[in-house]
Amino acid sequence: MSKRSHTTYDQAALSAAIRDADLRVLLMSLVHQTGDTHWLEAPYTPCRDVRLIADPSAGLPEAVQSDLRARAIEVFSQSSSGPALTNPDDHLMIRMMSACLGEAVPPEYAPAMRDELGFTDRDIHWSKPPEQSELAGRDVLIVGAGVNGIVLGAKLGQLGIRYTIVEKNKGVGGTWLENSYPGCGVDTPNHAYSLSFGRRYRWSRYFSLRDEIQDYLECCATEFGVRSHIRFQTTVRGAQWIESDRCWETELEGPGGKERFRSGFLVSAIGQFNQSRKPTIPGCESFQGEAFHSAHWPPELDVTNQRVSIIGTGASAMQIVPSIANQVKSLTIYQRTPQWVRPIPGYGESIPQGAQWLLEQLPYYVEWFRFTMLWRYGDGLLPYLRKDPDWPHPERALNRVNDRHRQEMVDFMSDQLQDHPDLAAHCLPDYPAYGKRILLDNGWYHALTLPQVHLITDPISRITESGILTTDDVHRSADVLIYAIGFEMMQMASRLNIQGRGGIDLKDTWDGDNPTAYLGMTVPGYPNFFCLLGPNTGLGHGGSAMFQAECQTRYVTACLVRMIEENLASLEVRRDAHDNYVERVDKEHQQMIWSHPGMTTYYRNARGRVVTVMPWRLVDYWEMTHEADLSNYHVERRTRASR
């Protein structure tokens, strides 16, 4: 964390760094350091800037910018005392956030952001530390050592609750470990796509590539003491609720063979991007060249001067294509549906050295920088993804602002492809902007214009030994075939073969592709079981999976602490609480873009129900999960013999 009890700064280093400062963030550091709120008033008030990487000058006049930098150098180079303000109250927090952004922030964000920025203690604590006998039989088995497994393990470790993580791979990281294709990276800025606790990582870019994210998760697993609790290369074959003993018995298979593992609690932390989708195109098994899913990129593969074909134009393809386009002999892209692409100035830029110094040294600078990124990539877009019943053009947009966003992306595409009108026609989606996953431009349109790159929109008829045949009876040869076709999103935790009360399999409860869970975490009939990043907890409007992981971890640990302190043996969500929550989710989604007709998306199941993403604001979900209300659960008390 950046908060320092007292320090003085070399004036030359400070002066050099402040040239790279985001002035809206610098103002917040000054409020903390001095305790003086006049920094929130004219002439220092920043202008509103909705760009995802905002102008660091904050829209201030040159004279005000110079004055602000000079005053900041004076304050921080002369002060040897610590910050005067460490934890703004809710009223001041709203005032600071609103001033920082240049827009009014609703009051409900104050407690959530005070948590997220580390001003308040976010963790669950014991009212009285338990005896070891009270923890007997309370072990937690976590499946998956990705983001969710690491975060939950860290917090269970703090509480002294025993836990074991089983991970199918050789290392931590989950989807970031598995996906190592060229160009793989985050589409949320790193200072938002990172945890609110632990050491601050030195991100090299605003949007880092996969290797840095994987390194960050490796560092987290080590720092939080999680690694020693992980059993790698271990797979769950099935799990069964043992009614008589109020515990889970899980069949594991690892390097030592098969075993049965008993635990008081079972947590699925495999998320939604855990299993790559298998190709079902006729003839796919006949291809004689190198063929693989984008999530299984061969580390030794060299595509130089190769004829490469890639099926799909989603997020993975949009990262792969610009990364390899200049290496290959030819690159043929097979598109089923065009995607909306959002331009992000600064997407590939490095963070300047001066800004790095401020992020690491200046009190509260990194916290407020994180806030600006969380806000711009968070709830700001959601209100414009609601259907306006009076909007006259529902076929192209949901409302006036959504139509404006659509036009901005059309203009961007038209500018990028101005000399390629036929290509532009193939790249124009026929559904509202943001109806599918938000995709960020990293040179996609430019890559499509290269002479060796070909976009094919005719449907694929079949795959042959040497290439792909489309329905127009044209065969195109390939040496390498990449399936960028996404993931099996609907099964989620049910692929673990979990059997709850009465031996009912979760696959049957979820009817194959219709997963539901209270708060996205608990399911009737499955006591002492939680699924992280479960049904309707993905983020379709923006935000950070790290934020969701911390919200859900707090909720799970709150449940466990309450159970242990109140001597409860089992916790099972009530059917009425579950059903009422799911009804609310579905009703809200009917008003949102992801239920728009005439559009296919992995957010929806075969019957058209939105099952992966949530309709709520981040602040709403934070509030829903901040405290565990056990009145929504059936609870059973432990007997003396079961202790």
C-alpha positions as CSV (number, residue, x, y, z in Angstrom):
1,M,0.0,0.0,0.0
2,S,1.1,3.5,-0.6
3,K,0.1,5.0,2.8
4,R,3.3,6.0,4.7
5,S,3.5,7.2,8.3
6,H,6.0,9.8,7.5
7,T,8.5,10.5,4.8
8,T,10.2,13.3,2.9
9,Y,10.9,13.3,-0.8
10,D,13.8,14.4,-2.8
11,Q,12.5,17.6,-4.5
12,A,14.2,16.8,-7.9
13,A,12.7,13.2,-8.0
14,L,9.4,14.6,-7.0
15,S,9.4,17.4,-9.5
16,A,10.4,15.0,-12.3
17,A,7.6,12.5,-11.4
18,I,4.9,15.0,-11.0
19,R,5.2,15.9,-14.7
20,D,3.6,12.6,-15.3
21,A,0.9,12.9,-12.7
22,D,-2.8,12.4,-13.3
23,L,-3.9,15.7,-11.7
24,R,-7.3,14.5,-10.5
25,V,-5.5,11.7,-8.6
26,L,-2.8,14.1,-7.3
27,L,-5.5,16.3,-5.9
28,M,-6.8,13.4,-3.8
29,S,-3.3,12.7,-2.5
30,L,-3.1,16.4,-1.4
31,V,-6.4,16.1,0.4
32,H,-5.1,13.1,2.4
33,Q,-1.7,14.7,3.1
34,T,-3.0,18.1,4.2
35,G,-6.5,17.3,5.4
36,D,-7.5,20.4,3.6
37,T,-10.6,20.1,1.3
38,H,-10.0,23.4,-0.6
39,W,-8.2,21.1,-3.2
40,L,-11.7,19.9,-4.1
41,E,-12.9,23.4,-5.0
42,A,-12.3,25.8,-7.8
43,P,-9.9,26.5,-9.5
44,Y,-8.7,22.9,-9.0
45,T,-11.9,21.0,-9.9
46,P,-11.3,18.5,-12.7
47,C,-13.5,18.3,-15.8
48,R,-15.5,15.2,-16.4
49,D,-13.7,12.8,-18.8
50,V,-15.4,9.6,-19.8
51,R,-12.5,8.3,-21.8
52,L,-11.3,5.0,-20.5
53,I,-7.8,6.4,-20.1
54,A,-8.5,10.0,-19.2
55,D,-6.4,13.1,-20.0
56,P,-4.0,13.4,-17.1
57,S,-4.3,17.2,-17.2
58,A,-7.9,16.7,-15.9
59,G,-9.0,19.5,-18.3
60,L,-7.5,22.2,-16.1
61,P,-6.1,25.4,-17.6
62,E,-2.3,25.5,-18.1
63,A,-1.9,28.0,-15.3
64,V,-3.8,26.0,-12.9
65,Q,-1.9,22.8,-13.8
66,S,1.4,24.6,-13.2
67,D,0.2,26.0,-9.9
68,L,-1.1,22.6,-8.7
69,R,2.2,20.8,-9.5
70,A,4.2,23.5,-7.8
71,R,1.9,23.4,-4.7
72,A,2.2,19.6,-4.6
73,I,6.0,19.7,-4.8
74,E,6.0,22.1,-1.9
75,V,3.6,20.1,0.2
76,F,5.3,16.7,-0.3
77,S,8.9,17.9,-0.2
78,Q,8.6,19.9,3.0
79,S,6.3,17.7,5.0
80,S,7.9,15.1,7.3
81,S,4.6,14.1,8.9
82,G,2.2,11.4,7.8
83,P,-1.0,12.1,6.0
84,A,-3.5,14.1,7.9
85,L,-6.4,12.1,6.6
86,T,-6.4,8.3,6.4
87,N,-10.1,7.3,6.4
88,P,-12.6,9.8,4.9
89,D,-16.1,9.5,6.3
90,D,-18.9,8.7,3.9
91,H,-19.8,12.3,3.3
92,L,-16.2,13.3,2.5
93,M,-15.7,10.2,0.5
94,I,-18.6,11.1,-1.8
95,R,-17.3,14.6,-2.1
96,M,-13.8,13.4,-3.0
97,M,-15.0,10.9,-5.5
98,S,-17.3,13.4,-7.2
99,A,-14.5,16.0,-7.4
100,C,-12.1,13.5,-8.7
101,L,-14.4,12.4,-11.5
102,G,-16.0,15.7,-12.2
103,E,-19.5,14.2,-11.8
104,A,-21.9,13.4,-9.0
105,V,-21.3,10.0,-7.4
106,P,-24.3,8.4,-5.7
107,P,-24.0,8.1,-1.9
108,E,-24.2,4.3,-1.9
109,Y,-20.7,4.1,-3.4
110,A,-19.0,5.6,-0.3
111,P,-18.8,2.5,1.9
112,A,-18.0,0.2,-1.1
113,M,-15.2,2.3,-2.3
114,R,-13.8,2.9,1.2
115,D,-13.6,-0.9,1.3
116,E,-12.1,-1.3,-2.1
117,L,-9.4,1.4,-1.6
118,G,-8.4,-0.1,1.7
119,F,-9.6,2.8,3.9
120,T,-11.6,0.3,6.0
121,D,-11.1,-3.3,7.1
122,R,-12.8,-5.5,4.5
123,D,-12.1,-8.8,6.2
124,I,-14.4,-10.9,8.4
125,H,-13.1,-11.5,11.9
126,W,-13.9,-13.8,14.8
127,S,-15.8,-12.2,17.7
128,K,-13.7,-14.5,19.8
129,P,-10.9,-16.7,18.4
130,P,-12.1,-20.3,18.4
131,E,-10.5,-23.2,20.1
132,Q,-8.9,-25.8,17.8
133,S,-11.6,-28.3,18.8
134,E,-14.2,-25.9,17.4
135,L,-12.4,-26.0,14.0
136,A,-12.3,-29.8,13.9
137,G,-14.2,-31.0,10.9
138,R,-14.5,-27.5,9.4
139,D,-11.9,-28.0,6.7
140,V,-12.6,-26.5,3.3
141,L,-11.8,-28.1,0.0
142,I,-11.4,-25.6,-2.8
143,V,-11.4,-26.7,-6.4
144,G,-9.2,-24.4,-8.6
145,A,-6.1,-22.3,-8.0
146,G,-7.1,-19.4,-10.1
147,V,-8.0,-15.9,-8.9
148,N,-11.0,-17.1,-6.8
149,G,-9.1,-20.0,-5.2
150,I,-6.1,-17.8,-4.3
151,V,-8.3,-15.1,-2.7
152,L,-10.4,-17.4,-0.7
153,G,-7.4,-19.4,0.4
154,A,-5.7,-16.2,1.6
155,K,-8.6,-15.2,3.7
156,L,-9.2,-18.6,5.2
157,G,-5.6,-18.7,6.1
158,Q,-6.0,-15.4,8.0
159,L,-8.8,-16.9,9.9
160,G,-7.0,-20.1,10.7
161,I,-9.5,-22.3,9.0
162,R,-7.8,-25.3,7.4
163,Y,-8.2,-25.6,3.7
164,T,-6.9,-27.6,0.8
165,I,-6.9,-26.4,-2.9
166,V,-6.9,-29.0,-5.6
167,E,-5.7,-27.8,-9.0
168,K,-5.7,-29.8,-12.3
169,N,-2.7,-27.9,-13.7
170,K,1.0,-27.8,-12.6
171,G,0.7,-24.2,-11.4
172,V,-1.6,-21.5,-10.2
173,G,-3.4,-19.0,-12.3
174,G,-6.3,-20.8,-13.8
175,T,-7.3,-19.3,-17.1
176,W,-4.3,-17.1,-17.1
177,L,-2.0,-20.1,-16.8
178,E,-3.8,-22.0,-19.6
179,N,-4.2,-19.2,-22.1
180,S,-0.8,-18.2,-23.4
181,Y,-1.6,-17.4,-27.0
182,P,0.2,-14.4,-28.7
183,G,-1.3,-11.1,-27.7
184,C,-3.2,-12.6,-24.7
185,G,-3.9,-9.9,-22.2
186,V,-6.4,-8.2,-19.9
187,D,-9.2,-6.0,-21.2
188,T,-9.6,-4.3,-17.8
189,P,-6.8,-1.9,-16.7
190,N,-4.4,-3.6,-14.3
191,H,-4.9,-1.3,-11.4
192,A,-8.6,-2.3,-11.4
193,Y,-7.8,-5.9,-12.3
194,S,-5.8,-6.6,-9.1
195,L,-6.6,-7.1,-5.5
196,S,-7.4,-4.5,-2.9
197,F,-5.0,-6.1,-0.5
198,G,-1.4,-7.3,-0.5
199,R,1.7,-5.8,-2.1
200,R,1.1,-3.4,-5.0
201,Y,2.4,-4.9,-8.2
202,R,4.5,-2.8,-10.6
203,W,2.5,-3.0,-13.8
204,S,4.4,-2.0,-16.8
205,R,1.4,-1.0,-18.9
206,Y,-2.2,0.2,-18.3
207,F,-3.4,-3.1,-19.9
208,S,-0.8,-5.7,-19.3
209,L,-0.2,-8.9,-21.3
210,R,-0.7,-12.4,-20.0
211,D,2.8,-13.0,-18.6
212,E,2.6,-10.1,-16.2
213,I,-0.9,-11.1,-15.0
214,Q,0.3,-14.7,-14.5
215,D,3.4,-13.4,-12.6
216,Y,1.1,-11.3,-10.4
217,L,-1.0,-14.3,-9.5
218,E,2.1,-16.3,-8.8
219,C,3.3,-13.6,-6.4
220,C,-0.1,-13.5,-4.7
221,A,-0.1,-17.2,-4.1
222,T,3.3,-17.0,-2.5
223,E,2.7,-13.8,-0.5
224,F,-0.5,-15.0,1.0
225,G,0.9,-18.4,1.9
226,V,-1.6,-20.2,-0.4
227,R,0.9,-22.3,-2.4
228,S,1.7,-24.7,0.4
229,H,-2.0,-25.6,0.6
230,I,-2.3,-26.6,-3.1
231,R,-2.2,-30.1,-4.5
232,F,-1.3,-29.7,-8.1
233,Q,-2.2,-32.0,-11.0
234,T,-5.1,-33.3,-9.0
235,T,-8.6,-33.6,-10.5
236,V,-12.0,-33.9,-9.0
237,R,-13.8,-37.0,-10.2
238,G,-17.0,-36.4,-8.2
239,A,-18.3,-35.2,-4.8
240,Q,-21.1,-36.5,-2.6
241,W,-22.8,-34.9,0.4
242,I,-22.7,-37.4,3.3
243,E,-25.9,-36.7,5.2
244,S,-25.1,-38.7,8.3
245,D,-21.8,-36.8,8.9
246,R,-22.8,-33.4,7.5
247,C,-19.7,-33.3,5.2
248,W,-18.6,-33.7,1.6
249,E,-16.7,-36.7,0.4
250,T,-14.8,-35.9,-2.8
251,E,-13.1,-38.4,-5.1
252,L,-9.7,-37.0,-6.2
253,E,-7.2,-38.3,-8.7
254,G,-3.7,-37.1,-8.6
255,P,-0.1,-38.2,-9.0
256,G,-0.5,-40.8,-6.2
257,G,-3.7,-42.3,-7.7
258,K,-7.3,-42.0,-6.5
259,E,-8.5,-41.1,-3.0
260,R,-11.5,-40.0,-1.1
261,F,-11.2,-36.7,0.7
262,R,-13.6,-35.5,3.4
263,S,-14.2,-31.9,4.2
264,G,-16.8,-29.9,6.0
265,F,-17.2,-27.5,3.1
266,L,-16.8,-27.7,-0.7
267,V,-16.1,-24.7,-2.9
268,S,-16.0,-24.6,-6.6
269,A,-13.5,-21.9,-7.7
270,I,-13.3,-23.1,-11.3
271,G,-15.2,-20.1,-12.6
272,Q,-16.8,-19.9,-16.1
273,F,-13.7,-20.0,-18.4
274,N,-12.5,-23.3,-17.3
275,Q,-13.3,-25.6,-20.2
276,S,-12.5,-24.8,-23.8
277,R,-15.3,-25.5,-26.3
278,K,-14.6,-28.5,-28.5
279,P,-15.1,-28.0,-32.3
280,T,-18.1,-29.8,-33.8
281,I,-17.4,-28.9,-37.5
282,P,-17.6,-31.9,-39.8
283,G,-14.2,-33.3,-40.7
284,C,-12.3,-31.5,-37.9
285,E,-10.6,-34.7,-36.9
286,S,-9.3,-35.2,-40.4
287,F,-7.0,-32.1,-40.6
288,Q,-3.4,-33.2,-41.0
289,G,-1.7,-29.9,-39.9
290,E,-1.3,-28.4,-36.5
291,A,-4.8,-27.8,-35.0
292,F,-5.7,-26.6,-31.5
293,H,-8.0,-24.4,-29.4
294,S,-6.6,-21.0,-28.6
295,A,-6.5,-21.9,-24.9
296,H,-4.0,-24.7,-25.7
297,W,-1.5,-22.8,-27.8
298,P,1.6,-25.0,-28.4
299,P,4.5,-23.3,-26.7
300,E,7.0,-24.4,-29.4
301,L,4.8,-23.3,-32.3
302,D,6.4,-21.0,-34.9
303,V,3.9,-19.5,-37.4
304,T,6.5,-17.7,-39.4
305,N,5.7,-18.1,-43.1
306,Q,2.9,-20.5,-42.3
307,R,-0.6,-20.6,-43.8
308,V,-2.7,-20.0,-40.7
309,S,-6.5,-20.3,-40.4
310,I,-8.4,-19.1,-37.4
311,I,-12.1,-19.8,-36.7
312,G,-13.8,-17.1,-34.7
313,T,-13.7,-13.4,-34.3
314,G,-14.2,-13.0,-30.5
315,A,-11.9,-11.7,-27.8
316,S,-9.1,-14.3,-28.3
317,A,-9.1,-13.9,-32.1
318,M,-8.9,-10.1,-31.8
319,Q,-5.8,-10.5,-29.7
320,I,-4.2,-13.2,-31.7
321,V,-4.7,-11.8,-35.2
322,P,-2.8,-8.5,-34.8
323,S,0.0,-10.3,-32.9
324,I,0.8,-12.8,-35.7
325,A,-0.4,-11.1,-38.9
326,N,3.0,-9.8,-39.9
327,Q,4.7,-13.2,-39.3
328,V,2.6,-15.5,-41.3
329,K,2.5,-16.3,-45.1
330,S,-1.3,-16.0,-45.0
331,L,-3.9,-15.6,-42.3
332,T,-7.5,-16.6,-43.1
333,I,-10.1,-15.6,-40.5
334,Y,-13.5,-17.3,-40.6
335,Q,-16.2,-15.1,-39.1
336,R,-19.7,-16.2,-38.1
337,T,-20.8,-12.8,-36.6
338,P,-19.0,-9.5,-36.6
339,Q,-18.2,-7.8,-33.3
340,W,-18.4,-4.3,-32.0
341,V,-14.9,-3.0,-31.3
342,R,-14.2,-0.1,-29.0
343,P,-11.2,2.1,-29.6
344,I,-9.0,2.7,-26.5
345,P,-6.3,5.3,-27.0
346,G,-3.3,4.3,-24.9
347,Y,-4.3,0.6,-24.8
348,G,-0.8,-0.7,-25.5
349,E,1.1,2.2,-23.9
350,S,3.6,1.7,-21.0
351,I,3.1,3.6,-17.7
352,P,5.6,6.5,-17.7
353,Q,8.4,6.3,-15.2
354,G,7.2,9.4,-13.3
355,A,3.7,7.9,-12.9
356,Q,5.3,4.7,-11.7
357,W,7.2,6.7,-9.0
358,L,4.0,8.4,-7.9
359,L,2.1,5.1,-7.7
360,E,4.9,3.6,-5.5
361,Q,5.8,6.6,-3.4
362,L,3.1,9.2,-3.0
363,P,0.6,8.6,-0.2
364,Y,-2.8,7.5,-1.5
365,Y,-1.9,8.1,-5.1
366,V,-2.2,4.4,-6.1
367,E,-5.5,4.1,-4.3
368,W,-7.2,6.9,-6.1
369,F,-5.6,5.9,-9.4
370,R,-7.2,2.5,-8.9
371,F,-10.5,4.2,-8.1
372,T,-10.5,6.1,-11.4
373,M,-9.9,2.9,-13.3
374,L,-12.6,1.0,-11.4
375,W,-15.1,3.7,-12.1
376,R,-14.5,4.1,-15.8
377,Y,-14.5,0.4,-16.3
378,G,-17.3,-0.3,-13.8
379,D,-20.9,0.8,-13.4
380,G,-20.8,3.9,-15.6
381,L,-21.9,2.0,-18.7
382,L,-24.7,0.0,-17.1
383,P,-27.5,2.6,-17.2
384,Y,-27.1,2.9,-21.0
385,L,-27.6,-0.9,-21.5
386,R,-31.2,-0.7,-20.4
387,K,-34.1,-0.8,-22.9
388,D,-36.0,2.4,-23.5
389,P,-39.5,1.4,-24.4
390,D,-40.0,4.7,-26.2
391,W,-36.8,4.5,-28.3
392,P,-37.9,4.4,-32.0
393,H,-35.0,2.2,-33.3
394,P,-34.8,-0.9,-31.1
395,E,-33.3,-2.9,-34.0
396,R,-30.0,-1.0,-33.8
397,A,-29.8,0.4,-30.3
398,L,-31.5,0.3,-26.9
399,N,-31.7,4.0,-26.2
400,R,-30.3,7.4,-27.3
401,V,-26.9,7.0,-25.6
402,N,-26.5,3.4,-26.7
403,D,-27.2,4.7,-30.3
404,R,-24.5,7.3,-29.8
405,H,-22.0,4.7,-28.7
406,R,-22.9,2.6,-31.7
407,Q,-22.3,5.5,-34.0
408,E,-19.0,6.2,-32.4
409,M,-17.9,2.7,-33.1
410,V,-19.3,2.7,-36.6
411,D,-17.3,6.0,-37.3
412,F,-14.1,4.4,-35.9
413,M,-14.5,1.3,-38.0
414,S,-15.3,3.4,-41.1
415,D,-12.2,5.5,-40.5
416,Q,-10.0,2.4,-40.1
417,L,-11.5,0.7,-43.2
418,Q,-12.1,3.8,-45.3
419,D,-10.3,2.3,-48.3
420,H,-11.9,-1.1,-47.9
421,P,-15.7,-0.6,-48.2
422,D,-16.4,-4.3,-48.9
423,L,-14.5,-5.3,-45.7
424,A,-16.3,-2.6,-43.7
425,A,-19.7,-4.1,-44.8
426,H,-18.6,-7.5,-43.5
427,C,-17.5,-6.0,-40.2
428,L,-20.7,-4.1,-39.3
429,P,-22.7,-5.9,-36.6
430,D,-26.5,-6.0,-36.9
431,Y,-27.2,-5.9,-33.1
432,P,-26.9,-3.1,-30.6
433,A,-23.5,-2.1,-29.3
434,Y,-22.4,-4.0,-26.2
435,G,-24.9,-6.8,-26.9
436,K,-22.0,-9.2,-26.7
437,R,-18.7,-9.0,-24.8
438,I,-17.0,-5.6,-25.0
439,L,-14.0,-5.9,-27.2
440,L,-11.1,-3.5,-27.3
441,D,-9.2,-2.5,-30.4
442,N,-5.5,-3.4,-30.4
443,G,-5.0,-3.1,-34.1
444,W,-7.7,-5.4,-35.3
445,Y,-9.0,-3.4,-38.2
446,H,-5.5,-2.5,-39.3
447,A,-4.6,-6.2,-39.4
448,L,-7.7,-7.0,-41.5
449,T,-6.4,-4.6,-44.2
450,L,-3.0,-6.4,-44.6
451,P,-2.6,-8.1,-48.0
452,Q,-1.9,-11.5,-46.4
453,V,-5.0,-11.4,-44.2
454,H,-8.4,-12.5,-45.5
455,L,-11.7,-12.3,-43.7
456,I,-14.2,-15.0,-44.8
457,T,-17.8,-14.7,-44.0
458,D,-19.2,-17.6,-45.9
459,P,-20.2,-20.4,-43.5
460,I,-17.8,-23.4,-43.1
461,S,-19.1,-26.5,-44.8
462,R,-16.4,-28.9,-43.5
463,I,-12.7,-29.2,-42.6
464,T,-10.5,-31.3,-44.8
465,E,-7.1,-32.9,-44.5
466,S,-5.5,-29.8,-45.8
467,G,-7.8,-26.9,-45.1
468,I,-11.3,-25.5,-44.9
469,L,-14.2,-25.8,-47.4
470,T,-16.9,-23.1,-47.2
471,T,-20.5,-23.3,-48.4
472,D,-19.6,-21.4,-51.6
473,D,-17.5,-24.5,-52.5
474,V,-14.2,-22.7,-52.1
475,H,-11.4,-24.6,-50.4
476,R,-8.6,-22.7,-48.7
477,S,-5.5,-24.6,-47.6
478,A,-3.9,-24.2,-44.2
479,D,-0.8,-25.4,-42.3
480,V,-2.1,-24.3,-38.9
481,L,-5.7,-24.3,-37.7
482,I,-6.7,-22.3,-34.6
483,Y,-10.1,-22.7,-33.0
484,A,-10.9,-19.4,-31.3
485,I,-14.4,-20.6,-30.5
486,G,-14.7,-19.8,-26.8
487,F,-15.5,-21.9,-23.7
488,E,-18.2,-24.1,-22.3
489,M,-19.9,-21.5,-20.1
490,M,-23.1,-23.2,-19.0
491,Q,-21.9,-26.2,-16.9
492,M,-19.8,-24.2,-14.4
493,A,-19.5,-26.2,-11.2
494,S,-21.8,-29.0,-12.5
495,R,-18.9,-30.5,-14.5
496,L,-17.4,-31.6,-11.1
497,N,-20.1,-34.3,-10.8
498,I,-21.4,-33.0,-7.5
499,Q,-24.2,-34.9,-5.8
500,G,-26.2,-33.2,-3.0
501,R,-29.0,-34.3,-0.8
502,G,-30.6,-37.6,-2.0
503,G,-27.7,-38.1,-4.4
504,I,-29.1,-35.6,-6.9
505,D,-26.5,-34.5,-9.4
506,L,-25.9,-30.7,-9.9
507,K,-26.1,-31.3,-13.6
508,D,-29.7,-32.5,-13.2
509,T,-30.6,-29.7,-10.8
510,W,-29.3,-27.2,-13.4
511,D,-31.0,-29.0,-16.2
512,G,-27.8,-29.1,-18.2
513,D,-27.4,-25.5,-19.3
514,N,-29.6,-23.6,-16.9
515,P,-27.4,-22.9,-13.8
516,T,-28.9,-20.8,-11.0
517,A,-27.7,-19.9,-7.5
518,Y,-28.6,-17.5,-4.7
519,L,-26.2,-14.6,-5.1
520,G,-24.5,-16.8,-7.7
521,M,-23.0,-18.9,-4.9
522,T,-25.4,-21.3,-3.1
523,V,-27.9,-23.9,-4.4
524,P,-30.8,-25.5,-2.6
525,G,-30.1,-29.2,-1.9
526,Y,-26.4,-28.7,-1.7
527,P,-25.4,-27.8,1.9
528,N,-22.1,-26.3,2.8
529,F,-21.3,-25.8,-0.9
530,F,-20.4,-22.6,-2.6
531,C,-19.6,-21.8,-6.2
532,L,-17.4,-18.7,-6.9
533,L,-18.0,-16.8,-10.1
534,G,-21.1,-18.9,-10.5
535,P,-24.3,-18.2,-12.3
536,N,-25.1,-14.6,-13.1
537,T,-22.0,-13.2,-11.5
538,G,-19.9,-12.5,-14.6
539,L,-19.5,-8.9,-15.7
540,G,-21.0,-7.9,-19.0
541,H,-21.0,-4.2,-18.5
542,G,-17.4,-3.8,-17.3
543,G,-15.6,-4.1,-14.0
544,S,-13.1,-6.5,-12.5
545,A,-13.3,-10.2,-11.7
546,M,-11.0,-9.4,-8.8
547,F,-13.8,-7.2,-7.3
548,Q,-16.2,-10.1,-7.6
549,A,-13.7,-12.5,-6.1
550,E,-13.3,-10.3,-3.0
551,C,-17.0,-9.8,-2.6
552,Q,-17.7,-13.5,-2.8
553,T,-14.8,-14.4,-0.5
554,R,-16.1,-12.0,2.2
555,Y,-19.5,-13.6,1.9
556,V,-18.2,-17.2,2.1
557,T,-15.9,-16.4,5.1
558,A,-18.8,-14.6,6.8
559,C,-20.9,-17.7,6.5
560,L,-18.2,-20.0,7.8
561,V,-17.4,-17.8,10.8
562,R,-21.0,-17.6,11.7
563,M,-21.4,-21.3,11.4
564,I,-18.4,-22.0,13.6
565,E,-19.3,-19.4,16.2
566,E,-22.9,-20.6,16.4
567,N,-22.0,-24.3,16.3
568,L,-23.9,-25.0,13.1
569,A,-23.3,-28.2,11.2
570,S,-24.8,-27.3,7.8
571,L,-26.0,-24.3,5.9
572,E,-28.4,-24.7,2.9
573,V,-30.0,-21.9,1.0
574,R,-33.8,-21.9,1.3
575,R,-35.7,-22.7,-1.9
576,D,-37.8,-19.5,-1.6
577,A,-34.8,-17.3,-1.1
578,H,-33.1,-18.9,-4.1
579,D,-36.2,-18.7,-6.3
580,N,-37.0,-15.1,-5.4
581,Y,-33.4,-14.1,-6.2
582,V,-33.4,-15.9,-9.6
583,E,-36.8,-14.3,-10.4
584,R,-35.3,-10.9,-9.7
585,V,-32.3,-11.6,-11.9
586,D,-34.4,-12.8,-14.8
587,K,-36.8,-9.8,-14.5
588,E,-33.9,-7.4,-14.5
589,H,-32.3,-9.1,-17.4
590,Q,-35.5,-8.7,-19.5
591,Q,-34.7,-4.9,-19.4
592,M,-31.1,-5.3,-20.3
593,I,-29.2,-5.5,-23.6
594,W,-28.2,-9.2,-23.3
595,S,-31.8,-10.4,-23.8
596,H,-32.1,-8.4,-27.0
597,P,-33.7,-10.6,-29.7
598,G,-31.9,-11.8,-32.9
599,M,-28.5,-12.2,-31.2
600,T,-26.5,-15.2,-30.1
601,T,-24.1,-14.8,-27.2
602,Y,-22.4,-17.1,-24.7
603,Y,-24.2,-15.1,-22.0
604,R,-27.4,-17.0,-22.9
605,N,-28.3,-20.6,-22.8
606,A,-30.2,-22.6,-25.4
607,R,-33.6,-21.4,-24.1
608,G,-32.5,-17.8,-24.3
609,R,-32.1,-17.2,-20.6
610,V,-29.1,-15.0,-19.5
611,V,-27.1,-17.2,-17.2
612,T,-23.5,-16.0,-17.1
613,V,-23.5,-12.2,-16.4
614,M,-25.3,-10.3,-13.7
615,P,-27.7,-7.4,-14.2
616,W,-26.7,-5.5,-11.1
617,R,-24.2,-2.7,-10.6
618,L,-21.0,-3.6,-8.8
619,V,-22.1,-1.6,-5.8
620,D,-25.3,-3.5,-5.6
621,Y,-23.5,-6.8,-5.6
622,W,-21.1,-5.5,-3.0
623,E,-24.0,-4.6,-0.8
624,M,-25.8,-8.0,-1.3
625,T,-22.7,-9.9,-0.3
626,H,-21.2,-7.7,2.4
627,E,-23.1,-9.4,5.2
628,A,-24.4,-13.0,5.4
629,D,-28.1,-13.1,6.4
630,L,-28.6,-16.6,7.6
631,S,-32.3,-16.2,7.7
632,N,-32.1,-17.1,4.0
633,Y,-30.8,-20.5,4.9
634,H,-31.8,-23.7,6.5
635,V,-29.3,-24.4,9.3
636,E,-28.7,-27.5,11.4
637,R,-26.9,-27.4,14.7
638,R,-24.0,-29.6,15.5
639,T,-24.4,-32.3,18.1
640,R,-21.9,-32.8,20.8
641,A,-20.7,-36.0,19.2
642,S,-20.0,-34.4,15.9
643,R,-17.6,-31.8,17.3
